[in-house]
Amino acid sequence: MEEVIKIVGKTKLCGEVKISGSKNATVALIPAAILASGPVTICGVPNISDVESLSILLREIGVEVIKKADDHIIIDPTNMKNIPLDHPSVSKLRASYYFMGALLGKYKEVKMKMPGGCYLGPRPIDLHLKGFEALGATVEYEKGYYVIKAEELIGNKVFLDISSVGATINIMMAAVHATGRTIIENAAKEPEIIDVSSLLNKMGAKIRGAGTNIITIDGVKDLGGCFHEIIPDRIEAGTFIIMAAAAAKEMTIKNIIPQHLESLLSKLQEMDVDMDIDVDCVTIRGNENLKPIDLKTLPYPGFATDLQQPLTTLLTQAIGDSKVIDTIYPERFKNCNELQRMGADIDVTQGSSVVKGKTDLYGQRVTATDLRCGAALVIAGLIAEGTTEIHEIYHIDRGYDDLDGKLKKLGANITREMVD
Ligand code: EPU
């Protein structure tokens, strides 16, 4: 038996939706919290299975995790112990790599299995490891475990060949207790990095420059507990904005930071999507006559790779050919096979696609091959004629907080069912 999502398409969405806290910030903030000597309260935590997996890992190493109210968690590392991380949850999510930086920073030693996550083509962590080495650590990979340790971590200059989100955050976490100053050059500038740096600074760290391409970390001895509220999820917001453009009469997406979504909103304007942008919300009205666009994913503030697949679904409804290039993950096109089975006309070559619109979509049995492919298929299901049945929805549950519940409130005909 498998749980699937079923969507009967063509009902127009209408109403308001509130965006949850950022998944990609949360999955870094939770490991970062173990650098404190006392309890850290984080609020705005999304209800997603990646948080469950991280909580399991925290408990494995003796960290107390208390779920308060709906979206608060208290992480208390007072009785934590540095044992090897080999629980199956390590390989369930990519973000388990943040335990490398956090545990190395705290104990100067970490032993853990290979991190997992969505398959989007090769996802190396060489830059994370090079960063740890620059701080004086040795890295060994033996019998399926990374063993990373240092006598002493010493601040250094680290230049990232690629501005990697994960490497930037991981090196920042390893460096907070290092002796002296660490400078990360060509750092990634994603809003999630600013969020992690502000949590660490509230704990007592001395980090400057997060959000720019040069981050300076002056090592400190102790970090204490604090309270932190997570930024809204710009990718969940983007997903609902695209859904609204595809299938809404009128929808207001609340609790957003529009500046985090500029690259998406400007592309949608280019497509002639009808929208009103306010300080913390955006209202979208569906339009039958969308224009095609050319799209290239880039590191922030460029167009987010995580929104490339959801937007591809909308491009099937634009009148004319759109060209999509993913420079971050050239293999992130598995959604196109599924969309084609629903009636889309898309040519995929390595790292790019041409989406030929406008095509009608028809309900099908499809598979969410990864998290954002899942979101792309939900959007397709909303547009399609008939019933779409989405399999492997655990990918969706890893990163979207109550996606089907929120859609139901907007009027979608969406259900979960157990099937053989
Ligand atoms: N890269 C390397 N070596 C490294 C690290 C990265 O070559 O050591 C390459 C990657 O292969 C990729 C590029 O650098 O081509 C950028 O990767 P990055 O490290 O920035 O990605 P990440 O930190 O592993 C995060 C998000 C992803 C999101 C990317 C890009 C988390 C947990 N994940 O991954 O989110 O796509 O940044 O913005 O924060 C998702 O939410 O669906 C998702 C996959």
Boltz pocket constraint, residues with backbone or C-beta under 6 A from the ligand:
constraints:
  - pocket:
      binder: B
      contacts: [[A, 24], [A, 25], [A, 27], [A, 94], [A, 95], [A, 118], [A, 122], [A, 123], [A, 124], [A, 125], [A, 126], [A, 127], [A, 128], [A, 129], [A, 162], [A, 163], [A, 164], [A, 165], [A, 166], [A, 167], [A, 188], [A, 235], [A, 305], [A, 306], [A, 327], [A, 328], [A, 329], [A, 371], [A, 372], [A, 399]]
      max_distance: 6.0
